[in-house]
């Protein structure tokens, strides 16, 4: 039934054929027919419009379709369709006289060539020999065999053809050379990989041996979020790398070199020869928002490697979304395999098989990766479950949780059954036996807690009193969680796997069941509670520690103060007494007495804390800065506002006491268990991460010394612009970014020097003060209890974890902490986006804000918006190549022009001759808008609308305007503790008005806000208030080991 | 391998046909001696054999007898070797039962059954090689067999399947084209009167395209008719060269 096909050309064809397709031109000297191999490999050359009169044989096209894949075939099809290009397709296999059946045992490729040759001959005869026909092939055998078979049909090699027929077309020859080159390379590669997309991974034994011998390098792969296709970095693990030149990360450039490794995998990397090293890019690209401080080291080549094996996969559940409908259809109707786009930019697309693609168009779903073969460009996965419609708050929150592998299942029956009961009918009572074992502090100590408003899980309380000998006794009382949560009980196992309470912008997921976190462990006011207490005896003058006592106690917190109330007491704003519920219903005299007592205690505490703090600063504690905003929600969970946190001095007081308790507990447990104590260390940052900071500060004339934490702290203090307090904050936040996170570890796994906490400048530090929301603290409580019974020569109640188990546990907790932190950060970002989403950026005032430039890039600047705590990129050049230019009133518009980047400024020159300069630390007005993305989280976009600072009636609160500088303060401390106190008191009285205003503004309403507020302390101006969770301090003061206090919430400390 | 291209840009199907082109259709009548009528047909690689017995007395239970017309009894089967995978179907599966019913319906509409009250006509069809368009091949074969048996019919029954791929109707689908899962229409037509004996559709097809598809199928049936008619005439000349067959 093969019909005789009529030719698709008119030239000399006897049969009139009404063609819908194209016709071959009549004015060419010859027709050229490429062999299948030529079509496959040199299609790009055949695409040149100079080459005319090409006849593609059906055989060649099918060879492309079957062996080269859809993309190449599509290119060929488009070429054939292109009316400007003189080429046609001839269905030689459908033509009766040119069809060649395949012979028995004939290799496919030889058959292809034979088909094409005989079709060529047919073609030649069809023109009755009037038009020479050239068949080009790469197959030398074919040239030999067919070369002289038919007169007028030339069989030549492609190279030969190009040289003889097109000697003048330089570009074709160049392209040909480069194609040959790349094909050779591919062939040499494919000798190992047999035409696979990726080289095979090496077996594990070889990898291990190679890592040991130093030939390969082991590390965790980190994909650059903004250039996920190209750049990934490997942070080198362990210290056993003998290659001394590898100080920094290794670059893995391109997906080929990444060889199927995903973000977070532990990989083995082979270093490439120096000639193949490349550098990282410093141009801002789409989606760029925040970068590591080290990114400025641009074009300079850095160590580059390729992944040769994966030691441990880090595959987890991924949130993905389906491609839009039209894309699915173009893949063909019966294609059930679909490429889905993950939420996380760093994860490659995943191929899954599903028939629900259309019904799940707008949903976010969870998928899991099953495998990634070396023959496949993308990993294969499968569909797990649906999260919900994209864009819904609940879906987005669930996506954040899944992305961070946080499980939020409710507590199980078994866990809840273990819990003690406390109901109105059946109230919880203290056990008499237990009572006998504990020290009763109820009568002797005035204990109170200071927490944010509406806080439920109170895990710390404080006390201070004057002893008979005139010395002071300071007490920190921590909820005794380890009494309720026995080792290896259900609740313990659950808490261990959760590791931390997870706080999101609008909700929290507790580590312990509510009966413990909000009731029996919580040190509520006027209730008897078990506690673990640390009591210090301090000398009356300089508050040096004389004695320390640890033990289990019974306490009754007299007041559950709010931060604002405590601050008011501190400020002698005594009206606040009416707001303290515990003081209600007492007569005036009694109330006054109690109030005096409490005020004295709060003031004394603050005094001690200040003293300690000043001493710690001397040791080189750092004060750092992170960007934080609090999301203020109304009852219906709508977003009212984004509020930067306002710190109070009393926050610092509490933090100080906690740091002290943590430090002393750390000392105690390492003494008792030198090889299996859980501590927290903060490694010294790598020096090259500071380059961005140093460069940046230089622009403003400041010198930053990063040699030690003390030097850094001092130089950061000096880098203060009198007119612009934001400069210092920005510098501090850059310093923070340069540092790595603090980590839990087991003392047996590290050498003594590595225990050091860089940020706090403490040689030992742990977490002890928040057992309700951190599992590490529970472990430390158990260690402390064992240490106490060891001192008393008693038997151990519970077995201790071995060094190995403890180290494993620490790794787990570190990972969970990191995940919880990321989830929190992402939830805040989500709310930031939601806040701006329903606002029109052009009309709404709230979308216009003041920003400060903190980094200069080739095509834009990075800007920090303090009002909303947003950091982001601003492009000075848009996609059309227009640059920003200012009108006379300062407002900006896009105009054609060019950009010039200098070290600390970028200059926009418009075509009209006007120019505009953006310098580091210049204030600009930015407009905030939201870019919605189908499969990724929404992101904030900033645009400069004016190069003038943005003026609002509500200026940035400036703290500590008249305070003595930190350096002075430290000197004062050295001279005399009294003097320092006076200086601070003086400073405080001046700022009281500011404090009051802030007091009224601050609306802490949950434990979450407490945490956020403490974190926010870092935002405080350094001159006046020194603390924060990020802040760490140490004291090596006059040869004494002084008190180190810690309130430890942060991730850094 | 990239996905199969059922209709190329130049308008060719995988086996080189154009969209409205039938596969090569060859047939022979009177292949069996003992049957009243028989025919063998090839539509491309689809091969079918049909035999007709009757009209004769009702066999097995007189209760089935119809007092005013003949009973048409059909049976459809597929040879075990007919498909790519060897498969024994001793009692027929659901598909063949359905096919049987369709055949019965088709031929009840075409045969002048009222001429033979209280009698029975048996039509047995077997697929020897299945390569798409089984129903159509069966109908065409059975038509020839009925003609061979000398049973009066209103007209030839010609059948042709049509698919709808990439916005154009494809006539006489092959197995590869059928297995892509697109919509498919089988049409049995009485070509002279253009009456539809049976129309069956699988899959989803938009209403707007329906007319085009049925038109293409009708055109296909007419082409089949031309071939069948030629075959019948040739056969007649063969068996009785002296008889004048003509219009």
Interface residues (C-beta under 8 A of the other chain):
Chain A: X1 X2 X3 X8 X20 X21 X65 X66 X67 X69 X70 X73 X77 X80 X81 X89 X91 X93 X94 X332 X333 X334 X335
Chain B: X1 X2 X3 X5 X9 X10 X11 X12 X16 X17 X18 X21 X23 X24 X44 X180 X181 X182
